[in-house]
Amino acid sequence: MSISLYNDTEKIFRVENHRTLEAKLSQVYALSQEEDKIIHILVSELVTHGKDINQIRQISQISKILGQSLGLGTKYCDTLEQAAKIYDIGNLMITREVYEKDDKLSFEEFEIVKNHTLLGHNLLISKNFPATDLAAIISAEHHEWWNGKGYPRQFKSLEIDIASRIVAVADTVGALFRRRPGRKVWSYNKIVEYIENRANVQFDPDIIDVFLINKEVILEVLLTDLESAPSWYI
């Protein structure tokens, strides 16, 4: 996908962020073949542009827990944990004004914002690192729904990569556990109920099963960064 995709939508996309990040990554790839350095740079970029470092940690750890509970291999789950830190890199291309709007996005805004999935995919793919290649797949697919009504390609069921199905659940949990413009923090019980009710609609029912099995462990992951959790969190 070329920069020309959003030449006419600069009010929504930060064109300069894409160019700067592409240049920075190209330089790093040329100088280093260490995947950890690549992950560190991408996480730093996400945090610099407003992503909560604790949310990044939570999503990656929850993803690993779900992968392990599904019986995926140790090496794969380690790669998944790393990939789940950086899959949302495409959001760096969305202006803060749009991303933090209290009002609902217009149809036109939402149609453009959907492209962050493919922008992130194109930034991450073919770097010859297991975590970045897996993150590229997750970037493209984490908004696909089990019933085929997600975006950008309306994949459904097992057409969606297992990593993307896992991170979709972890991402939703992490997002609902913190305040966003126009939405307060949800209690954990409300989050669990919501996730359970989205099985066979938005989420893979097998992943929901292991989420429910591990819900106490996942709550510990979410509460790790809080000195004292208000009772309504739970």
C-alpha positions in Angstrom: 0.0 0.0 0.0 1.6 3.3 -1.1 1.6 6.7 0.6 -0.7 7.9 -2.1 -3.5 6.0 -0.4 -3.9 8.9 2.0 -2.6 11.9 0.2 -6.2 13.2 0.3 -6.9 12.3 4.0 -4.1 14.1 5.8 -6.6 15.3 8.5 -6.9 11.6 9.6 -3.5 10.1 8.7 -0.1 11.4 9.9 1.8 10.9 6.7 5.0 12.1 8.3 4.8 9.4 10.9 4.8 6.7 8.3 7.8 8.2 6.4 9.7 8.7 9.6 9.1 5.2 11.0 9.9 3.6 7.6 13.2 5.4 7.5 14.1 4.6 11.1 13.2 0.9 10.6 15.2 0.7 7.4 18.2 2.1 9.1 17.9 -0.3 12.0 17.4 -3.3 9.8 20.5 -2.3 7.9 22.6 -2.1 11.0 21.2 -4.8 13.2 19.9 -8.3 12.9 18.7 -8.4 16.5 14.9 -8.9 16.7 14.9 -7.6 20.3 16.2 -4.2 19.2 13.5 -4.0 16.5 10.8 -4.8 19.1 12.2 -2.2 21.5 12.2 0.6 18.9 8.6 -0.2 17.8 7.4 -0.3 21.4 9.2 3.0 22.1 7.4 4.6 19.1 4.1 3.4 20.3 4.7 4.8 23.8 6.0 8.1 22.4 2.8 8.5 20.4 0.5 7.9 23.4 0.2 4.1 23.8 0.1 3.0 27.4 3.2 0.8 28.2 1.2 -1.1 30.7 -1.5 -1.9 28.2 1.2 -3.2 25.8 2.5 -5.5 28.5 -1.0 -6.7 29.5 -2.0 -7.6 25.9 1.3 -9.4 25.3 1.1 -11.4 28.5 -2.6 -12.2 28.1 -1.9 -13.4 24.6 0.8 -15.7 25.8 -1.4 -17.1 28.5 -4.1 -17.9 26.0 -1.7 -19.4 23.6 -0.2 -21.7 26.3 -3.7 -22.7 27.5 -4.6 -23.6 23.9 -1.6 -26.0 23.8 0.5 -24.0 21.3 4.3 -24.6 21.6 6.6 -22.8 23.9 8.6 -21.2 21.1 5.5 -20.0 19.3 4.0 -18.5 22.5 7.2 -16.6 23.1 7.0 -15.2 19.6 3.4 -14.4 20.0 4.2 -12.5 23.2 6.7 -10.3 21.3 4.4 -9.9 18.3 1.5 -8.8 20.6 3.6 -5.8 21.7 3.8 -4.3 18.2 0.9 -5.4 16.1 -0.9 -2.1 16.5 1.9 0.0 14.9 -0.5 1.1 12.2 -2.3 3.3 14.8 0.7 5.6 14.7 -0.6 6.8 11.3 -3.9 8.1 12.8 -4.0 11.7 14.1 -4.5 12.1 17.9 -7.5 14.3 17.2 -9.3 11.5 15.4 -8.1 8.7 17.7 -9.2 10.6 20.8 -12.5 11.9 19.6 -15.3 11.9 22.1 -17.9 11.7 19.4 -18.4 8.7 17.2 -16.4 8.7 14.0 -18.2 9.6 10.8 -18.7 6.8 8.2 -15.9 8.4 6.0 -13.5 8.7 9.0 -14.1 5.1 10.0 -13.6 3.8 6.5 -10.2 5.5 6.3 -9.2 4.6 9.9 -9.8 0.9 9.0 -6.7 1.1 6.8 -4.4 1.2 9.9 -4.6 -2.5 9.8 -3.0 -2.8 6.4 -0.6 0.1 7.0 0.8 -1.7 10.0 1.0 -5.0 8.1 3.0 -3.4 5.3 5.4 -1.8 7.8 6.1 -5.1 9.6 6.0 -7.8 6.9 9.1 -9.4 5.3 11.7 -8.3 7.8 12.8 -11.9 8.3 12.1 -11.9 12.0 9.5 -14.3 13.4 7.9 -11.8 15.7 7.6 -9.0 13.2 6.2 -11.3 10.5 3.7 -12.7 13.0 2.8 -9.1 14.1 2.2 -8.2 10.5 -0.4 -10.9 10.2 -2.0 -9.8 13.5 -2.0 -6.2 12.4 -4.0 -7.1 9.3 -6.4 -9.4 11.0 -7.0 -8.3 14.6 -10.3 -6.5 13.7 -11.7 -9.5 11.7 -14.6 -11.2 13.4 -15.4 -14.9 13.8 -18.7 -14.4 12.0 -17.1 -12.6 9.0 -18.4 -9.1 9.8 -15.1 -7.5 10.8 -12.5 -5.7 8.7 -10.6 -5.1 6.5 -11.1 -8.3 4.5 -14.2 -9.9 6.1 -12.3 -13.1 7.0 -14.2 -15.5 9.2 -13.7 -18.5 11.4 -10.5 -20.4 10.7 -9.6 -18.1 7.8 -8.3 -15.8 10.6 -4.9 -16.7 11.9 -4.8 -18.2 15.4 -2.5 -15.4 16.6 -4.9 -12.8 15.4 -7.8 -14.6 17.1 -5.9 -14.7 20.3 -4.8 -11.0 20.2 -8.3 -9.8 19.3 -9.5 -11.1 22.7 -6.4 -9.8 24.6 -6.7 -6.4 22.9 -10.4 -6.0 23.8 -9.7 -6.9 27.4 -6.8 -4.4 27.6 -8.8 -1.7 25.9 -11.9 -2.0 28.1 -9.8 -2.0 31.3 -8.8 1.6 30.7 -10.5 4.9 30.1 -10.9 6.0 26.5 -12.6 9.2 25.1 -16.3 8.7 25.6 -16.0 5.6 27.7 -15.1 4.9 31.3 -13.1 2.0 32.6 -15.2 -1.2 32.8 -15.2 -3.5 35.9 -13.5 -6.8 35.3 -16.8 -8.7 35.8 -18.4 -6.6 33.1 -15.4 -7.3 30.8 -15.7 -11.0 31.3 -19.4 -11.0 30.6 -18.9 -9.0 27.5 -16.1 -11.3 26.2 -18.2 -14.4 26.9 -21.2 -13.0 25.1 -19.1 -12.2 22.0 -18.1 -15.9 21.4 -19.2 -17.1 17.9 -19.8 -13.5 17.0 -16.6 -11.5 17.3 -14.3 -14.1 18.9 -13.3 -17.7 18.5 -15.3 -19.8 21.0 -12.4 -22.0 21.8 -10.3 -19.0 22.8 -13.2 -17.7 24.9 -13.2 -21.1 26.7 -9.6 -20.8 27.7 -10.0 -17.1 28.6 -12.7 -18.1 31.1 -10.5 -20.9 32.5 -7.7 -18.3 33.0 -9.8 -15.3 34.0 -8.3 -15.1 37.5 -4.7 -15.2 36.2 -5.6 -12.6 33.6 -7.1 -10.4 36.3 -3.7 -10.5 38.1 -2.0 -9.4 34.9 -4.4 -6.4 34.6 -4.0 -5.4 38.3 -0.2 -5.7 38.4 0.4 -2.0 37.7 -2.2 -0.7 40.3 -1.0 0.0 43.8 -4.5 -0.5 45.1 -7.5 -1.6 43.0 -10.9 0.0 43.7 -13.5 -2.6 44.5 -15.5 -1.8 41.4 -12.6 -2.9 39.2 -13.6 -6.5 40.1 
